[in-house]
Amino acid sequence: MDQLAHLADPARTDRSARGEQTLQRVLTDRAPELRPLYWRAARLEPEGLGSYGAHLQPDGTIALLPGTTLLFDTYFGSFFESHWRLNTTLHSLALSVTVHGSCVVRLLRRVMGVHMLLGETHVAGDAGEQTVRFDIPDQSSNFREYGLVYFEVTATATGSGAQFIEAAWLGETPPAPVALGIVFCTFNRESFMAAVLEVMVTDPAVMARLDRVFIVNQGRPGLIAHELIAPWAERLGSRLTIIEQGNFGGAGGFTRGLLATLADPMLTHCAFLDDDIRLEPDTLLRLIAFLSLARENVAVGGQMLDSVQPTRLYEGGAVIDSFSWFPRAVQHDTDLQSADALNLLAQPQSVHFNGWWCFALSLDIVRRVGLPMPCFIRGDDAEYGMRLYRQGIFTTVLPGAAVWHEPFYLKLGNWQLYYETRNLLVLAALHDRFGRAAALRRAGRSWLLHMLTFRYYGAALIMRGVADFLAGPAILRQDPRPLHAGITALRHLYGPGAVGRKEVMDPAMVARIPRARGVFLFWFIVVLLRHALVPTANSKPRLVATSDFSWIGLRHAEHVVLDNGWEPEMSAYQRDRGRFWSLSRQTLPVLLRLFRHGDQVAASWKAAAPELTSPGFWEHYLGCGKASVAARPVPAPTASAT
């Protein structure tokens, strides 16, 4: 038996008595399509390694045939030790594995593809159910020497098989426990919200650690009485608070919940979760454990998995690009079934922010840096993360803590572009990245690209976003609902047409992209003159793929239908000289003002930021006032009422 491992004394398996907490449960009973993220199996057969020999039982245990190896070197099964050692005070790390039958249990560490055996224990077949414990000391001088640790169980080839019972990664109990307030912001998504609540409520371990849940409802009133919500509200009882308010966007919803969390003296930390996620319940427990040991200036984000391709990581944190000012994912579109991908995830990377699909931090940090900006939507999480970063509070994105969420490639080309344009200009102004020439270049380039691809609605949104940035911080002191209505109304003037998928269309002739810079510039001038001078032509729409949708590829086109592969109706875009000139006359003066007065306006935004992120402003803005900030739990309906 290895010196790091021993068979646990049954009298000493009480973790609370040992001063330990569970950092990660080892999970097995998940849907078949998700199983590669949790565990895998291989069996030595005469012709090589096969995938059979491991059978999941109804109680979550796994029966192993002789010669079968059960491996937990997976996204949810591995323990990403490097992230914990760097960002927490974790010292006493251990692994507890319970098995039955003749088998070998091994503990391994993997650093950039190099495997190291840390411990090995042989369990006799006649010993009954046995718990093996590995203690993993903190012996490295550099966190990058840790990587990830995992374990495997091999049923002895000469035995009668074995059974994996359970396992958990353990660490020391913190001096002060975490009391977490979980905040959801929802808008007319009762079925999604109910599904998340069900996952939380039906997991006993989560319910045992659940302190408070705040749901800020900005959609249809009466959420507590909704037939899908009421059963879970009753189960949560006084731990659930539902706050009803008008639609102030994601920024207003999350901040209203944050105000309620700050007003509760019992709570120490806050987590933001989107209402339309598919939740792995152990993510909440992992975040709580991580926060309990986190160093003073650390916030933590959960990664976003692609709900359409559920074994792929869509985003794991982002940085703000210094040239474009646009968020750029640090880890993006990654196959989590790949060992190379997990090796990269095991190396901590610096990020500016993590999206609020899953994000948590201490309330002491909130009191120091203030509340979010009233950005309505698109950019509130980026600005807040940058504010944390610039004050020395770093966001760690924790692999193995994740939610599934609708990927952003399903949400392109709508009114969100207005908020992205305006809010990224505000972000640049607040965090010393603004320059009038850079602002003109970025906004003008984006506007022109939309114009030359017949996306006049997008061009109008960009123009309005720049104009409202130039209006200064007073724009955020107004009720956002009339402004949002005006933004969506632009679609009636400039929106694309719609074509059903049953329509038969010929493909568009997509021009080749020239490689020579001079030829490229020549065609840019030709296309610009064509849009400005050639009258609109009535022509049949032709189909074009997203990959070919560019101004240079469409330089000969008049009327195209964009097939992005997932919309029930496809968008039709037609060159329109009248719209081109109308939008040009409106936008060029706005861009000129951006160049002339952008620096002064940026300074006004920065001067107003302390006020716009203060509790007093938000209480007035939301109309809640100090008296109602500490929202009382909404009584759940009785069983007879549902």
C-alpha positions in Angstrom: 0.0 0.0 0.0 1.3 3.4 -0.9 2.3 5.8 1.9 -0.2 8.4 0.8 -3.1 5.9 1.1 -4.7 3.8 3.7 -8.0 1.9 4.4 -10.1 4.4 6.4 -11.0 3.4 10.0 -14.9 3.3 10.0 -14.8 5.1 13.3 -13.0 8.0 11.7 -15.0 8.5 8.6 -17.2 11.2 10.1 -15.9 14.2 8.1 -17.2 16.8 10.5 -15.4 15.1 13.4 -12.2 15.3 11.3 -12.7 19.0 10.7 -13.3 18.3 7.0 -15.7 19.4 4.3 -16.6 18.0 0.9 -15.0 20.1 -1.8 -16.4 18.0 -4.7 -18.7 15.0 -4.9 -17.9 12.4 -7.4 -21.1 12.0 -9.5 -22.2 9.0 -11.6 -26.0 9.1 -12.1 -26.2 11.6 -14.9 -28.0 11.4 -18.3 -26.2 9.2 -20.9 -25.4 12.0 -23.2 -23.6 13.8 -20.4 -21.8 10.7 -19.0 -18.5 11.4 -20.7 -18.1 14.5 -18.6 -18.4 12.5 -15.4 -16.8 9.0 -15.9 -15.6 6.6 -18.5 -14.6 2.9 -18.5 -12.1 0.7 -20.4 -11.7 -3.0 -20.3 -8.6 -5.0 -21.3 -9.7 -7.5 -23.9 -7.7 -9.9 -26.1 -8.0 -7.5 -29.0 -7.2 -4.4 -27.0 -9.1 -1.9 -24.8 -12.9 -2.0 -25.1 -15.5 0.3 -23.6 -17.7 -2.3 -21.9 -17.5 -3.8 -18.5 -18.9 -1.0 -16.4 -22.6 -0.9 -15.6 -24.4 2.0 -13.8 -26.8 0.7 -11.2 -30.1 2.4 -10.2 -28.6 3.5 -6.9 -25.7 5.3 -8.6 -23.0 2.7 -7.9 -21.1 1.2 -10.8 -20.6 -2.6 -11.2 -17.2 -3.5 -12.9 -16.5 -6.8 -14.7 -13.0 -8.3 -14.1 -10.3 -6.4 -15.9 -12.4 -3.2 -16.2 -11.0 0.2 -15.3 -13.3 3.0 -14.2 -11.7 6.4 -14.8 -12.6 9.8 -13.4 -10.1 11.8 -15.4 -13.1 13.8 -16.7 -14.4 17.4 -16.6 -16.6 16.9 -13.6 -14.7 13.9 -12.1 -11.2 15.5 -11.9 -10.1 17.8 -9.2 -8.4 20.9 -10.7 -5.9 21.3 -8.0 -3.9 24.1 -9.5 -6.9 26.5 -9.3 -7.5 25.6 -5.7 -3.9 25.9 -4.6 -3.5 29.3 -6.3 -6.8 31.0 -5.2 -7.6 29.4 -1.9 -5.9 28.6 1.4 -6.5 24.9 0.9 -3.9 22.8 2.7 -5.3 19.4 3.6 -6.6 17.9 0.4 -7.8 14.2 0.5 -9.7 11.7 -1.6 -12.1 9.2 -0.1 -13.2 6.3 -2.3 -15.6 3.5 -1.2 -15.5 0.2 -3.2 -16.5 -3.4 -2.8 -14.7 -6.5 -4.2 -11.2 -7.2 -5.5 -9.8 -4.1 -7.1 -7.0 -1.6 -7.3 -7.6 2.1 -6.5 -5.0 4.6 -7.9 -4.6 8.3 -7.4 -2.9 10.2 -10.3 -1.9 13.7 -11.1 -1.7 15.0 -14.7 0.3 18.1 -15.6 0.2 19.1 -19.3 -0.2 15.5 -20.4 2.3 14.0 -18.0 0.8 11.4 -15.7 2.2 10.8 -12.2 1.1 8.0 -9.8 0.6 9.5 -6.4 -0.9 6.5 -4.6 -2.2 2.9 -5.1 -4.2 0.6 -2.8 -5.2 -3.0 -3.4 -8.5 -4.0 -1.9 -9.2 -7.7 -1.2 -12.3 -9.3 -2.6 -13.4 -10.8 0.7 -13.0 -7.6 2.7 -16.5 -6.4 2.1 -17.2 -2.7 1.5 -14.0 -0.7 2.0 -13.2 3.0 2.1 -9.8 4.0 0.8 -8.3 7.4 1.7 -5.5 9.3 0.0 -4.0 12.3 1.7 -2.4 14.8 -0.8 0.1 17.1 0.8 0.8 20.6 -0.4 4.5 20.1 -1.3 5.0 22.2 -4.4 6.6 25.6 -4.6 4.6 26.6 -7.7 0.9 26.1 -8.3 1.5 25.2 -12.0 3.2 22.0 -10.8 -0.2 20.7 -9.6 -2.4 20.4 -12.7 -5.4 18.1 -12.0 -5.7 15.0 -9.9 -8.0 12.1 -10.6 -8.5 8.5 -9.6 -9.3 5.2 -11.2 -10.6 1.8 -10.0 -9.5 -1.4 -11.7 -11.4 -4.6 -11.0 -8.8 -7.4 -10.6 -8.8 -9.6 -13.7 -8.6 -12.8 -11.7 -11.5 -11.8 -9.4 -15.2 -11.9 -9.7 -15.6 -8.2 -10.3 -15.9 -5.1 -8.2 -18.3 -2.3 -7.4 -17.6 1.4 -7.1 -19.8 2.8 -4.3 -19.0 6.5 -3.8 -16.1 9.0 -3.6 -15.5 12.6 -2.6 -12.7 15.1 -2.6 -12.2 16.6 0.9 -10.6 19.6 2.4 -10.3 21.3 5.8 -13.3 23.1 7.3 -13.1 26.9 7.0 -12.9 29.0 10.2 -16.1 30.8 9.1 -18.8 29.1 7.0 -20.2 30.6 3.8 -23.8 31.8 3.9 -24.8 32.2 0.2 -27.6 34.2 -1.2 -28.4 32.9 -4.7 -30.0 35.5 -7.0 -32.0 34.8 -10.2 -33.3 37.4 -12.6 -36.2 36.1 -14.7 -38.4 37.5 -17.4 -41.3 35.3 -18.6 -39.4 32.0 -18.4 -41.4 30.1 -15.8 -40.7 26.7 -17.2 -36.9 27.3 -17.2 -37.0 28.8 -13.7 -39.0 25.9 -12.4 -36.5 23.4 -13.9 -33.6 25.1 -12.1 -35.5 25.1 -8.8 -36.4 21.5 -9.2 -32.7 20.5 -9.6 -31.8 22.4 -6.4 -34.7 21.3 -4.3 -34.5 17.6 -5.2 -30.8 17.3 -4.3 -30.6 16.7 -0.5 -27.0 17.9 -0.2 -27.8 21.2 -1.9 -30.8 21.7 0.3 -28.7 21.2 3.3 -26.4 24.0 2.3 -29.0 26.4 0.8 -29.3 29.6 2.8 -31.4 32.0 0.7 -32.7 32.2 -2.8 -33.9 35.5 -4.3 -35.9 35.5 -7.6 -36.3 38.9 -9.1 -39.3 38.6 -11.5 -39.4 41.3 -14.2 -42.0 39.6 -16.4 -45.5 38.5 -15.9 -46.6 39.3 -12.3 -47.6 36.6 -9.7 -44.7 34.2 -10.2 -45.2 32.7 -6.8 -48.6 31.4 -7.8 -47.6 30.0 -11.2 -48.4 26.3 -11.4 -44.8 25.3 -12.3 -43.2 27.5 -9.6 -45.6 26.9 -6.6 -44.5 23.3 -5.7 -40.9 24.2 -5.5 -41.6 27.5 -3.7 -43.5 25.5 -1.1 -40.5 23.2 -0.6 -38.1 26.1 -0.2 -40.4 27.8 2.3 -38.9 30.9 4.0 -35.6 30.4 2.2 -37.2 31.7 -1.0 -37.9 35.4 -1.6 -39.6 36.4 -4.9 -39.3 40.1 -5.7 -41.7 41.6 -8.3 -40.6 44.7 -10.3 -40.7 46.2 -13.7 -38.2 45.2 -16.4 -34.9 46.9 -15.7 -32.9 44.4 -17.6 -30.4 41.9 -16.3 -28.5 44.6 -14.5 -31.5 45.9 -12.7 -32.7 42.4 -11.8 -29.4 41.1 -10.4 -28.8 44.4 -8.6 -32.2 44.3 -6.9 -31.4 40.8 -5.7 -27.9 41.9 -4.6 -29.5 44.8 -2.6 -31.7 42.2 -0.8 -28.7 40.0 -0.2 -26.7 42.9 1.3 -29.6 43.7 3.6 -29.7 40.2 5.1 -27.2 40.2 8.0 -27.0 36.4 7.9 -25.5 36.2 4.4 -21.8 36.5 3.6 -21.7 35.8 -0.1 -23.8 36.2 -3.3 -24.1 34.2 -6.5 -25.8 35.2 -9.7 -27.4 32.5 -11.9 -29.3 32.9 -15.1 -32.9 31.7 -15.2 -32.5 29.6 -18.4 -29.6 27.5 -17.4 -29.4 23.7 -17.0 -27.8 23.4 -13.6 -25.4 20.8 -12.3 -26.4 20.9 -8.6 -22.9 20.1 -7.4 -21.7 23.4 -9.0 -23.4 25.2 -6.1 -21.7 23.0 -3.6 -18.3 23.4 -5.3 -18.7 27.2 -5.4 -19.6 27.3 -1.7 -16.6 25.2 -0.8 -14.3 27.3 -2.9 -15.6 30.5 -1.5 -15.2 29.2 2.1 -11.4 28.9 1.5 -10.9 31.6 -1.1 -8.2 34.2 -0.5 -9.3 37.8 0.3 -9.4 39.3 -3.2 -10.9 36.4 -5.2 -14.3 36.1 -7.0 -15.2 32.9 -8.7 -17.1 32.1 -12.0 -18.6 28.9 -13.3 -18.0 27.9 -16.9 -20.6 28.0 -19.6 -21.2 24.7 -21.4 -23.0 24.7 -24.7 -26.6 23.5 -24.2 -26.8 22.5 -27.9 -23.6 20.6 -27.8 -23.5 19.6 -24.1 -20.0 18.1 -24.0 -18.4 21.3 -25.3 -17.3 24.3 -23.3 -18.7 27.5 -24.9 -16.9 30.0 -22.7 -14.7 30.0 -19.6 -14.1 33.6 -18.8 -13.2 36.6 -21.1 -10.9 39.5 -21.5 -11.7 42.9 -22.9 -9.6 43.3 -26.1 -7.5 46.4 -25.9 -7.9 47.2 -29.6 -11.6 46.4 -30.3 -12.9 46.8 -26.7 -15.0 43.7 -27.4 -15.0 40.8 -25.0 -12.9 37.8 -26.2 -13.4 34.4 -24.6 -10.3 33.0 -23.0 -11.5 29.4 -23.4 -14.0 28.9 -26.1 -15.6 26.1 -28.1 -13.6 23.3 -26.5 -14.4 19.6 -26.6 -14.4 18.5 -22.9 -14.0 14.9 -23.8 -10.5 15.6 -25.0 -7.6 15.0 -22.5 -5.7 17.9 -24.2 -8.6 20.3 -23.4 -8.6 19.3 -19.8 -4.8 19.8 -19.6 -5.3 23.4 -20.8 -8.2 24.0 -18.4 -5.9 22.9 -15.5 -3.6 25.8 -16.2 -5.2 29.0 -14.6 -5.5 31.9 -17.0 -6.1 35.5 -16.2 -9.6 36.9 -17.1 -11.2 40.3 -16.8 -14.7 38.9 -16.1 -17.0 35.9 -16.0 -20.5 36.0 -17.4 -23.4 36.2 -14.9 -24.8 32.8 -16.0 -22.8 31.7 -12.9 -20.8 34.1 -10.8 -20.1 34.5 -7.1 -18.2 36.7 -4.7 -18.2 37.9 -1.1 -20.5 40.7 0.1 -17.4 42.4 1.6 -16.1 42.8 -1.9 -19.4 44.3 -3.1 -19.3 46.8 -0.3 -15.8 47.9 -1.3 -16.3 48.2 -5.1 -20.0 49.2 -5.3 -23.0 47.9 -7.2 -23.2 47.2 -11.0 -23.8 49.9 -13.5 -27.4 50.4 -14.7 -26.5 49.1 -18.2 -29.9 47.2 -18.6 -28.3 44.3 -20.5 -25.1 43.3 -22.4 -22.0 44.7 -20.7 -23.0 44.9 -17.0 -21.0 41.7 -16.2 -18.0 42.9 -18.3 -17.9 46.4 -16.6 -18.2 44.9 -13.1 -15.5 42.3 -13.8 -13.2 45.0 -15.1 -13.9 47.1 -12.0 -13.0 44.2 -9.8 -9.9 43.5 -11.8 -8.6 47.1 -11.7 -9.0 47.1 -7.9 -6.9 43.9 -7.5 -9.8 41.5 -7.1 -9.3 38.7 -9.6 -11.9 36.4 -11.0 -11.0 32.7 -11.2 -13.0 30.6 -13.6 -13.2 27.2 -11.9 -13.2 24.1 -14.2 -15.7 21.5 -13.0 -18.1 24.2 -11.8 -20.4 24.9 -14.7 -23.9 25.3 -16.1 -25.4 24.6 -19.5 -26.6 27.7 -21.3 -27.9 28.6 -24.7 -24.8 29.6 -26.8 -24.5 33.1 -28.1 -24.4 32.0 -31.7 -28.2 31.5 -31.3 -28.7 35.1 -30.2 -27.2 37.2 -33.0 -28.5 40.2 -34.9 -31.2 41.6 -32.6 -31.7 44.7 -30.5 -28.9 43.6 -28.2 -26.5 45.3 -30.6 -27.6 48.7 -29.3 -26.7 47.8 -25.7 -23.4 46.2 -26.8 -22.4 49.4 -28.7 -23.4 51.9 -25.9 -22.2 49.8 -23.0 -18.8 49.0 -24.5 -18.2 52.7 -25.0 -19.2 53.3 -21.4 -16.9 50.5 -20.3 -14.0 52.0 -22.2 -14.7 55.4 -20.7 -14.8 54.1 -17.1 -11.7 52.0 -17.3 -9.2 54.3 -19.1 -9.4 52.7 -22.5 -11.3 55.4 -24.3 -9.7 57.5 -27.0 -11.7 59.5 -29.5 -9.8 58.2 -32.5 -10.2 54.6 -31.4 -13.9 55.1 -30.6 -14.5 56.6 -34.0 -12.6 53.7 -35.7 -14.4 51.0 -33.8 -18.0 52.5 -34.1 -17.5 53.6 -37.7 -16.1 50.3 -38.9 -18.9 48.3 -37.3 -21.6 50.7 -38.7 -20.2 50.6 -42.2 -19.9 46.8 -42.2 -23.5 46.5 -41.3 -24.5 49.0 -44.0 -22.5 47.2 -46.8 -24.2 43.9 -45.9 -27.7 45.4 -46.1 -28.2 45.1 -42.3 -29.8 48.5 -41.9 -31.4 47.6 -38.6 -28.1 46.8 -37.1 -26.6 50.0 -38.5 -29.4 52.0 -36.9 -28.9 50.3 -33.6 -25.1 51.2 -33.7 -25.9 54.8 -34.5 -28.4 55.0 -31.7 -25.9 53.4 -29.2 -23.2 56.0 -30.1 -25.7 58.8 -29.8 -26.9 57.7 -26.4 -23.4 57.4 -25.2 -22.8 61.0 -26.3 -25.9 62.0 -24.3 -23.8 61.3 -21.2 -24.7 59.5 -17.9 -28.1 61.2 -17.7 -29.3 58.5 -20.1 -28.9 55.9 -17.4 -30.9 57.9 -14.8 -34.0 57.6 -16.9 -36.6 54.8 -16.8 -35.1 52.2 -19.2 -38.4 50.9 -20.4 -39.4 53.7 -22.8 -35.9 53.7 -24.1 -36.0 50.0 -24.8 -39.4 50.3 -26.5 -37.9 52.9 -28.8 -34.9 50.6 -29.6 -37.2 47.7 -30.6 -39.4 50.1 -32.6 -36.4 50.7 -35.0 -37.0 47.2 -36.3 -40.2 48.4 -38.0 -38.3 51.0 -40.0 -35.1 49.0 -40.8 -35.7 45.4 -39.9 -35.0 42.5 -42.3 -37.6 40.5 -44.0 -38.5 36.9 -43.2 -38.5 33.8 -45.4 -39.8 30.4 -44.4 -37.5 27.4 -44.7 -39.9 25.7 -47.1 -39.1 28.4 -49.8 -37.0 27.1 -52.7 -34.2 29.5 -53.5 -31.1 29.4 -55.7 -27.8 30.0 -53.9 -26.2 33.4 -54.2 -23.1 33.8 -56.2 -20.5 34.6 -53.6 -17.5 36.5 -54.9 -14.0 35.4 -54.1 -12.0 37.4 -51.6 -9.0 39.1 -53.2 -5.7 38.7 -51.5 -3.9 41.7 -52.9 -4.4 44.8 -50.6 -4.8 47.1 -53.6 -7.5 44.9 -55.2 -9.3 44.7 -51.9 -9.3 48.5 -51.5 -10.5 48.9 -55.1 -13.5 46.7 -54.5 -14.3 48.5 -51.2 -14.6 51.8 -53.2 -16.7 50.1 -55.9 -19.0 48.6 -53.4 -19.4 51.9 -51.5 -20.2 53.8 -54.7 -22.6 51.0 -55.7 -24.6 51.3 -52.5 -24.7 55.1 -52.7 -25.4 55.6 -56.4 -27.0 52.5 -58.0 -30.8 52.5 -57.6 -32.4 49.7 -55.7 -33.1 46.7 -57.9 -36.0 44.3 -57.5 -34.6 40.8 -57.7 -35.3 37.4 -56.4 -33.7 36.5 -53.1 -30.8 34.1 -53.1 -29.6 31.9 -50.3 -26.3 32.6 -48.6 -24.5 30.7 -45.7 -23.3 32.5 -42.6 -19.7 31.7 -43.5 -20.1 33.7 -46.8 -21.9 36.6 -45.4 -19.5 39.5 -45.8 -19.4 42.7 -47.8 -16.7 41.6 -50.1 -18.4 38.2 -50.8 -21.7 40.0 -51.5 -20.3 42.7 -53.7 -22.5 41.7 -56.6 -25.6 40.7 -54.6 -28.8 42.6 -54.4 -31.2 40.5 -52.3 -30.0 37.6 -50.0 -31.5 35.3 -47.4 -29.1 34.4 -44.6 -29.3 30.7 -43.5 -27.7 30.4 -40.1 -28.9 26.9 -39.6 -31.1 27.2 -36.5 -33.7 30.0 -37.0 -37.2 28.7 -37.9 -37.4 31.7 -40.3 -34.5 33.0 -42.3 -33.7 36.7 -42.5 -33.8 38.4 -45.9 -31.6 41.4 -46.6 -31.9 43.7 -49.6 -29.7 46.5 -50.8 -31.7 49.7 -50.5 -30.2 53.0 -51.7 -32.9 55.0 -49.9 -32.1 53.5 -46.5 -28.4 53.8 -47.2 -28.7 57.6 -47.6 -31.2 58.0 -44.8 -29.0 56.3 -42.3 -25.8 57.9 -43.6 -27.4 61.4 -43.1 -28.3 60.5 -39.5 -25.1 58.7 -38.5 -22.3 60.8 -40.0 -23.0 63.8 -37.7 -23.1 61.4 -34.7 -19.7 60.0 -35.6 -18.3 63.5 -36.0 -19.6 64.5 -32.6 -18.0 61.3 -31.2 -14.6 62.5 -32.6 -15.0 66.1 -31.4 -16.5 65.6 -28.0 -15.9 61.9 -27.1 -13.1 62.6 -24.6 -15.2 65.1 -22.7 -18.2 62.8 -22.6 -16.0 59.9 -21.5 -14.8 62.1 -18.6 -18.4 62.8 -17.6 -19.2 59.1 -17.5 -16.2 58.4 -15.3 -17.2 61.2 -12.9 -20.7 59.9 -12.6 -19.8 56.2 -12.0 -19.6 56.4 -8.1 -23.1 57.8 -8.0 -24.5 55.3 -10.5 -23.1 52.4 -8.6 -24.2 53.5 -5.2 -27.0 51.9 -3.1 -28.8 55.2 -2.9 -29.0 55.6 -6.7 -30.2 52.1 -7.2 -32.9 52.3 -4.5 -34.3 55.4 -6.2 -33.9 54.0 -9.7 -35.7 50.8 -8.9 -38.2 52.6 -6.7 -37.6 50.2 -3.8 -36.2 52.4 -1.1 -34.3 51.3 2.0 -37.4 50.2 3.8 -38.2 47.6 1.2 -34.6 46.5 0.2 -34.7 43.7 2.8 -37.5 42.0 1.0 -39.5 39.6 3.0 -40.0 36.0 1.9 -43.2 35.6 -0.2 -45.4 33.0 1.5 -45.8 30.0 -0.6 -49.3 28.9 -1.4 -50.7 26.0 0.5 -51.0 22.6 -1.2 -54.7 23.0 -1.6 -54.2 26.3 -3.4 -52.0 24.7 -6.1 
